[in-house]
Amino acid sequence: MAAKTETSIENLQKYRAALITAVVTGKIDVRGTVHPSAAAQTTPAVVRMKV
């Protein structure tokens, strides 16, 4: 169980790093998204992938 948890944590860390890289390099457009702490808004945020 501990090994599976460690593997999951490592995979999530890799996914997080890849996601941040994609945003910083402009591969994912996050303009217009709202951080959850400011989420008094009822419309969902839209994230567009550049193709």
N, C-alpha and C positions, 0 to 999 in steps of 0.2 A: 504494500500500500504506500509506503513512504517513497519508494522508487518511482511509482506511478505519479505521485504528487510532484516530485522533483522534476520529472520529465514534463509534466504539464506546465509547471512554472517556467522552465527553460523555453518551452515552445511559445508561451505567452509573451515572454520577454523578447524573443525573436520577432514575433508578430508585431509587438509594440514598436520596436526599432524600425521594422520595415514600413509600418504605417507612418511613422514620423518622417522617415526619409521620403516617402511618396508625397506627403504634404509639402515638405520643404522644397522638393525639386519640381513641384507643380504638376505631378502626375494625378493628384486628386485635388479637385476644386472644393475648398471648404468655405468659400465666401458665402455669407448669408446664414451660416450655421449659428446656433445659439448654445452656449455652455449650459449644462443642466442647472447650475446654480442660479442662472438668470431665467429659468424656465417657467415663468408665469405666462408664457406664450402657449397658445393652444395648437398652432400649426407646427407640424413636424419639420425638422431641418432637412434639407436636401443636399446630398453629397453626390457630385458628378465625377465619374471617372473619365479622363481624357482617353480617347481611343486613337 
